[in-house]
Amino acid sequence: MARQTRRGFLRSGLAGGAFLGLSAGTYRTALGQDAPSERVRVACVGVGGQGKGNMNAVRRNVVAVCDVDRDHLATAAADLAKNNVTATTASDYRRLLDRRDVDAVLVSTPDHWHALPTIHACEAGKDVYCEKPLTLFVAEGRAIVEAAKKHNRVVQTGSQQRSNRGFRHACELVRNGALGAIRTVKVGLPGPNFRGPAVPDGTPPAALDYPAWLGPAPDRPFNEKRVHYLFRFFWDYSGGQQTNFGAHDLDIAQWGLGTDGAGPLSVEGTATFHKDGWFETPEKATLTYSYPNNVTLQCSLGGGFPGGVTFEGARGTIHVNRSGLTVTLNGERVADPYALPTGETRLYVSNNHHQNWLDCVRSRRAPICEAEIGHRSATVCHLGNIALRTKRKITWDAVKEQIVGDAAANEMLTRPYRAPYRLG
């Protein structure tokens, strides 16, 4: 899946931008592709775990599925067939990008495989839904944003809490001053759900193309506790619960504070790690972010604050998670938070994250969690991890997207890809 093998494709008129700025339908027509229809034709890349759920969310649109694990691929194809959906199968996502009957790509791979399929799909004229966190490291996010802009692609990040009424109403109340000046935001993230104990390295199962699974990540022997769901607790592939759930709840904090296009000024914190080294990412952590207007965001991982997001202001508090919305004003709990008027500032309304993406593919409107937003929210998560790993306060320049005064920490905004893979 190395980028070099795509060079011939990238030299073609399709990737060269001859039809930049056209709608998806006009784009396909100009290329002599099948006439556009109301149904957005989707190829799903990564169909295990969350990928299977994403596939089922857009099942009637699926025309192709791809996975480097043959068992995942066979299960996905069988599930589709049970629902009278026939899909092409592939183990290499590049095979699907050349297809004229694919309009869009849904990426549900491990985090270290988010950026390349997303960028390649944009270059191939396909719109993209990419699971959260959008990236493994900060530089990937800017590359995705630029690819989406250059090729006029709709890119939705899978931070689906933005398509939930409770989170939207909470953020609208905050943005319209229901709590007065915001002083503090508290985010509670769960601890790792790693399934131990650790085991020795071994032989990959026959169904898994392990070199392809590794992709741009460093080469190392197969270990069953580092792949599939558990990948997220190792730095080569993910950022632990800080990026897993942080891409949901820190994203909502960004939305409520109105900092989608920016981020924090600084972050510092402490972490503890598993005593026997079963996994690499933090077992518990506390982080303090400083935001403009003297706002402090405190984040706990593995215990501390209630799960979800709590906004604290001069007049009261708002706590929101997937279970509901609680508002306290002037010391009294509001019986029906949804009866509270929000104000003139109205936020983007989406009640179905996947459908919002499909609708935007057709309309060419920006989706609710477009690439820039997904990149900025992922950056908040990554900066927290950098602070924890370096054990230093990180000062952030959101305009330049650089860490100030710390060259070693600044180098952690990017990572080398294993040859022959490369970013950009």
C-alpha positions as MATLAB code, in Angstrom:
seq = 'MARQTRRGFLRSGLAGGAFLGLSAGTYRTALGQDAPSERVRVACVGVGGQGKGNMNAVRRNVVAVCDVDRDHLATAAADLAKNNVTATTASDYRRLLDRRDVDAVLVSTPDHWHALPTIHACEAGKDVYCEKPLTLFVAEGRAIVEAAKKHNRVVQTGSQQRSNRGFRHACELVRNGALGAIRTVKVGLPGPNFRGPAVPDGTPPAALDYPAWLGPAPDRPFNEKRVHYLFRFFWDYSGGQQTNFGAHDLDIAQWGLGTDGAGPLSVEGTATFHKDGWFETPEKATLTYSYPNNVTLQCSLGGGFPGGVTFEGARGTIHVNRSGLTVTLNGERVADPYALPTGETRLYVSNNHHQNWLDCVRSRRAPICEAEIGHRSATVCHLGNIALRTKRKITWDAVKEQIVGDAAANEMLTRPYRAPYRLG';
ca = [
       0.000    0.000    0.000;
       2.993    2.302   -0.358;
       2.408    5.713   -1.869;
       5.103    5.169   -4.491;
       2.979    2.562   -6.232;
       0.318    5.218   -6.764;
       2.530    7.611   -8.722;
       1.238    6.561  -12.099;
      -2.265    7.134  -10.858;
      -1.360   10.515   -9.370;
       0.031   11.638  -12.741;
      -3.359   11.059  -14.371;
      -5.836   13.846  -15.104;
      -8.001   12.664  -12.230;
      -5.407   13.388   -9.578;
      -3.894   16.321  -11.443;
      -6.834   18.579  -10.659;
      -8.242   19.071  -14.168;
     -11.766   19.169  -12.746;
     -11.121   20.797   -9.377;
     -14.033   22.756   -8.010;
     -16.717   20.714   -9.701;
     -19.431   18.920   -7.793;
     -19.088   15.164   -7.279;
     -21.651   14.451   -9.969;
     -20.082   16.777  -12.514;
     -16.675   15.412  -11.588;
     -17.725   11.859  -12.425;
     -19.491   12.912  -15.607;
     -16.443   14.849  -16.826;
     -14.364   11.754  -16.312;
     -16.739    9.566  -18.272;
     -17.813    7.744  -15.160;
     -21.251    6.358  -14.448;
     -24.003    8.937  -14.333;
     -24.519   10.204  -10.772;
     -27.532    9.032   -8.837;
     -29.141    9.921   -5.551;
     -27.339    7.002   -3.935;
     -23.794    7.821   -2.869;
     -21.758    4.691   -3.572;
     -19.442    3.927   -0.671;
     -16.342    1.776   -0.279;
     -15.630    0.812    3.335;
     -11.935    0.518    4.242;
     -11.552   -1.379    7.504;
     -14.605   -3.468    8.442;
     -13.720   -4.945   11.817;
     -14.986   -3.539   15.116;
     -16.073    0.074   14.644;
     -15.676   -0.406   10.911;
     -18.466   -2.954   10.879;
     -20.730   -0.537   12.720;
     -19.917    2.236   10.273;
     -20.535   -0.103    7.349;
     -23.945   -1.043    8.697;
     -24.814    2.626    9.233;
     -24.486    3.211    5.468;
     -25.308   -0.345    4.372;
     -27.626    0.541    1.513;
     -24.848    2.694    0.011;
     -22.040    0.126    0.236;
     -20.615   -1.186   -3.030;
     -17.187   -2.367   -1.834;
     -15.402   -3.438    1.344;
     -11.707   -3.694    2.115;
      -9.701   -5.144    4.988;
      -6.243   -6.641    5.466;
      -7.824   -9.336    7.667;
      -9.567  -11.918    5.461;
     -11.818  -12.990    8.325;
     -13.086   -9.437    8.822;
     -13.594   -9.120    5.085;
     -15.537  -12.367    4.784;
     -17.742  -11.518    7.768;
     -18.525   -8.086    6.371;
     -19.385   -9.445    2.927;
     -21.601  -12.130    4.478;
     -23.427   -9.594    6.641;
     -24.074   -7.432    3.595;
     -25.279  -10.422    1.596;
     -27.784  -11.267    4.335;
     -29.221   -7.817    3.752;
     -29.283   -8.233   -0.026;
     -26.244   -6.028   -0.582;
     -23.588   -7.293   -2.974;
     -20.176   -5.694   -2.506;
     -16.798   -6.029   -4.171;
     -14.087   -7.193   -1.745;
     -10.438   -6.141   -1.680;
      -7.430   -6.339    0.607;
      -5.772   -3.215   -0.856;
      -7.787    0.007   -0.676;
      -6.016    1.438   -3.728;
      -7.890   -1.038   -5.916;
     -11.124    0.665   -4.901;
      -9.990    4.227   -5.591;
      -9.791    3.579   -9.342;
     -13.344    2.237   -9.524;
     -15.895    4.319  -11.370;
     -18.708    2.970   -9.220;
     -17.208    4.339   -5.981;
     -18.118    7.910   -5.028;
     -16.901    8.003   -1.447;
     -14.727    6.120    1.030;
     -15.426    5.328    4.676;
     -12.153    4.818    6.583;
     -12.387    2.792    9.818;
      -8.843    1.480   10.072;
      -6.554    1.736   13.117;
      -5.405    5.309   13.719;
      -2.007    4.903   12.044;
      -3.846    4.023    8.827;
      -6.227    7.035    8.835;
      -4.204    9.646    6.987;
      -2.976    7.834    3.891;
      -6.302    6.327    2.724;
      -8.033    9.647    3.422;
      -5.495   11.655    1.432;
      -5.349    9.113   -1.402;
      -9.135    9.068   -1.629;
      -9.210   12.871   -1.864;
      -6.597   12.740   -4.603;
      -8.725   10.200   -6.441;
     -11.762   12.493   -6.341;
     -13.584   10.543   -3.618;
     -15.254   12.089   -0.589;
     -14.319   10.634    2.807;
     -15.721    9.751    6.198;
     -12.765    9.037    8.493;
     -13.128    7.625   11.972;
     -11.881    9.655   14.901;
      -9.264   10.534   15.917;
      -8.580   11.908   12.476;
      -4.843   11.428   12.868;
      -1.985    9.707   14.669;
       0.063   12.923   14.871;
      -0.502   16.613   14.173;
       1.254   16.919   10.806;
      -1.065   14.297    9.319;
      -4.042   16.518   10.099;
      -2.739   19.493    8.189;
      -1.944   17.205    5.246;
      -5.525   15.877    5.267;
      -6.986   19.384    5.432;
      -4.857   20.527    2.510;
      -5.745   17.459    0.435;
      -9.460   18.020    1.052;
      -9.158   21.678    0.046;
      -7.001   21.046   -3.000;
      -9.298   18.394   -4.409;
     -12.583   19.969   -3.240;
     -13.573   16.939   -1.199;
     -16.119   16.516    1.561;
     -14.334   14.984    4.558;
     -16.292   14.108    7.684;
     -14.526   13.191   10.942;
     -16.296   10.502   12.978;
     -16.662   12.570   16.174;
     -20.359   11.776   16.101;
     -21.333   13.459   19.374;
     -21.739   16.624   17.311;
     -24.759   14.956   15.739;
     -26.431   14.484   19.127;
     -29.104   16.915   20.294;
     -27.872   17.016   23.888;
     -24.305   17.974   23.021;
     -25.494   20.575   20.532;
     -27.946   22.139   23.003;
     -25.298   22.232   25.725;
     -22.851   24.008   23.438;
     -25.490   26.449   22.219;
     -26.345   27.368   25.813;
     -22.669   27.936   26.577;
     -22.045   29.915   23.407;
     -25.051   32.155   24.104;
     -23.976   33.003   27.626;
     -26.454   30.963   29.667;
     -23.727   30.331   32.250;
     -22.206   33.775   32.015;
     -18.458   33.900   31.513;
     -17.002   30.401   31.313;
     -14.325   29.826   33.900;
     -13.589   26.113   33.736;
     -14.331   23.122   31.532;
     -13.903   19.638   32.991;
     -13.574   16.559   30.802;
     -13.650   13.037   32.199;
     -12.158   10.291   30.048;
     -12.246    6.574   30.910;
      -9.185    4.537   31.711;
      -7.818    1.937   29.326;
      -9.872   -1.194   28.759;
      -6.841   -3.233   27.788;
      -7.384   -6.975   28.012;
      -4.317   -8.339   29.801;
      -2.027   -9.835   30.602;
       0.702   -9.144   28.078;
       1.809  -12.088   25.941;
       5.023  -12.883   24.032;
       5.378  -12.017   20.363;
       4.135  -14.713   18.050;
       3.093  -15.602   14.526;
       0.336  -13.644   12.763;
      -2.825  -15.600   12.009;
      -3.024  -16.775    8.413;
      -5.997  -14.497    7.727;
      -4.096  -11.316    8.643;
      -1.705   -9.602    6.232;
       0.428   -8.292    9.054;
       2.930   -6.234    6.987;
      -0.035   -4.460    5.380;
      -1.607   -3.953    8.817;
       1.609   -2.306   10.013;
       1.751   -0.097    6.936;
       3.607    3.124    7.785;
       4.187    2.092   11.424;
       7.620    0.846   12.558;
       8.422   -2.754   11.736;
       8.189   -5.103   14.697;
       7.165   -8.712   15.380;
       3.481   -9.581   15.567;
       1.839   -9.541   18.981;
      -1.828  -10.378   19.414;
      -2.190   -7.708   22.113;
      -1.087   -4.928   19.742;
      -3.547   -5.436   16.885;
      -7.257   -4.962   16.245;
      -8.974   -3.217   19.162;
      -5.922   -3.196   21.434;
      -3.780   -1.248   18.954;
      -5.023    1.943   20.585;
      -2.863    1.466   23.674;
       0.483    1.583   21.853;
       2.153    4.771   20.630;
       3.076    3.394   17.200;
      -0.604    3.137   16.292;
      -2.633    5.430   18.556;
      -2.717    7.654   21.646;
      -4.716    5.684   24.202;
      -7.948    6.963   25.686;
      -6.635   10.515   25.345;
      -7.192   10.289   21.592;
      -9.893    7.601   21.650;
     -12.460    9.293   23.897;
     -10.720   12.657   23.841;
     -11.631   12.905   20.166;
     -15.240   12.907   21.387;
     -15.261   14.907   24.601;
     -12.372   17.314   24.003;
     -14.036   17.908   20.641;
     -17.230   18.954   22.435;
     -15.222   21.237   24.713;
     -13.773   22.892   21.603;
     -17.276   23.273   20.138;
     -18.671   24.814   23.291;
     -15.770   27.244   23.633;
     -15.980   28.268   19.988;
     -12.374   27.300   19.301;
     -12.884   24.931   16.369;
     -10.377   26.868   14.289;
      -7.786   27.257   17.018;
      -7.169   25.481   20.315;
      -5.426   25.877   23.648;
      -2.599   28.217   24.530;
      -0.771   25.672   26.659;
      -1.109   22.305   28.388;
       0.661   20.491   31.201;
      -0.046   17.382   33.219;
       1.049   14.156   34.838;
       0.388   10.495   34.104;
       0.929    7.038   35.528;
       1.535    3.945   33.432;
       0.858    0.249   33.882;
       3.283   -1.106   36.469;
       4.091   -4.198   34.405;
       4.165   -2.435   31.032;
       1.249   -4.328   29.524;
       0.562   -1.292   27.348;
       2.293    2.019   26.652;
      -0.320    4.778   26.881;
      -1.351    6.282   30.244;
      -3.310    4.299   32.780;
      -4.303    7.486   34.601;
      -3.627   11.124   33.790;
      -4.562   14.679   34.645;
      -4.106   17.555   32.228;
      -4.647   21.303   32.502;
      -5.139   23.284   29.315;
      -5.142   27.080   29.209;
      -7.486   28.690   26.677;
      -8.048   32.310   25.673;
     -10.238   34.506   27.888;
      -8.765   32.952   31.048;
     -10.591   29.677   30.538;
      -9.072   26.558   32.074;
      -9.848   23.098   30.725;
      -9.100   20.272   33.123;
      -9.041   16.718   31.808;
      -8.889   13.511   33.821;
      -8.224   10.041   32.418;
      -8.954    6.882   34.362;
     -10.758    8.545   37.267;
     -11.516   12.022   38.489;
     -14.183   14.050   36.733;
     -17.546   12.629   35.663;
     -17.527   11.132   32.189;
     -18.400   13.657   29.522;
     -17.998   17.436   29.574;
     -18.842   19.932   32.322;
     -18.904   23.655   31.572;
     -18.662   25.895   34.653;
     -19.560   29.560   34.507;
     -20.426   32.470   36.738;
     -24.127   31.517   36.818;
     -23.995   27.734   36.944;
     -22.909   24.518   35.286;
     -23.802   22.316   32.345;
     -22.841   18.650   32.300;
     -23.393   16.616   29.150;
     -22.590   13.060   28.145;
     -24.264   10.374   26.067;
     -26.696    9.651   28.898;
     -28.125   13.133   29.050;
     -27.864   16.818   29.826;
     -27.907   18.413   33.295;
     -28.093   22.179   33.810;
     -27.776   23.990   37.129;
     -28.442   27.735   37.223;
     -28.048   29.905   40.323;
     -27.744   26.802   42.467;
     -30.900   25.083   41.222;
     -31.179   22.197   38.790;
     -33.217   23.013   35.692;
     -36.075   20.502   35.299;
     -36.092   20.605   31.496;
     -32.810   21.851   30.010;
     -34.244   21.670   26.497;
     -36.873   24.261   27.426;
     -34.122   26.812   28.008;
     -33.802   29.221   25.086;
     -30.343   29.201   23.611;
     -30.065   32.568   21.862;
     -29.007   34.013   18.555;
     -25.922   31.851   18.102;
     -27.170   28.660   16.500;
     -24.903   25.741   15.805;
     -24.852   23.354   12.873;
     -27.734   20.878   13.169;
     -27.154   17.231   12.351;
     -29.153   14.398   13.852;
     -27.329   11.564   12.100;
     -23.578   11.768   11.577;
     -23.365    9.311    8.693;
     -26.422   10.740    6.947;
     -25.025   14.246    7.317;
     -21.929   13.079    5.455;
     -23.942   11.454    2.669;
     -26.150   14.535    2.357;
     -23.087   16.760    2.112;
     -21.513   14.546   -0.537;
     -24.570   15.308   -2.656;
     -24.969   18.984   -1.737;
     -21.222   19.833   -1.491;
     -21.929   21.584    1.803;
     -19.323   21.248    4.554;
     -20.228   18.454    6.996;
     -20.679   19.065   10.707;
     -17.204   17.804   11.613;
     -15.158   18.661    8.549;
     -11.447   17.964    8.256;
     -10.278   21.238    9.805;
     -12.429   20.663   12.883;
     -11.353   17.031   13.202;
      -7.723   18.071   12.837;
      -7.965   20.783   15.486;
      -9.740   18.536   17.984;
      -7.234   15.732   17.409;
      -4.466   18.275   17.952;
      -5.829   19.054   21.424;
      -5.562   15.336   22.212;
      -2.066   15.010   20.751;
      -0.757   18.048   22.628;
      -1.970   16.510   25.875;
      -0.093   13.313   25.129;
       3.055   15.243   24.236;
       2.873   17.058   27.577;
       2.466   13.747   29.399;
       5.288   12.030   27.538;
       7.776   14.889   27.868;
       6.686   15.773   31.427;
       6.876   19.420   30.399;
       4.487   22.302   29.903;
       3.683   22.715   26.227;
       3.061   26.187   24.813;
       1.102   26.095   21.571;
       0.991   28.512   18.640;
      -2.273   27.541   16.945;
      -1.671   29.781   13.937;
       1.738   28.349   13.060;
       0.806   24.934   14.510;
       4.077   24.799   16.381;
       5.159   24.169   19.957;
       6.954   27.248   21.220;
      10.405   27.109   22.821;
      10.783   23.324   22.928;
      12.467   21.854   19.860;
      12.316   18.274   21.116;
       8.581   18.478   21.814;
       8.025   20.208   18.485;
       9.561   17.211   16.712;
       6.774   15.061   18.164;
       4.232   16.859   15.960;
       5.351   14.575   13.156;
       6.821   11.092   12.805;
       8.755    9.277   10.104;
       6.853    6.675    8.123;
       8.353    3.270    7.539;
       9.780    3.031    4.008;
       8.445    3.075    1.372;
       5.453    4.949    2.822;
       5.486    8.732    2.996;
       3.174   11.591    3.889;
       2.870   14.240    1.206;
];
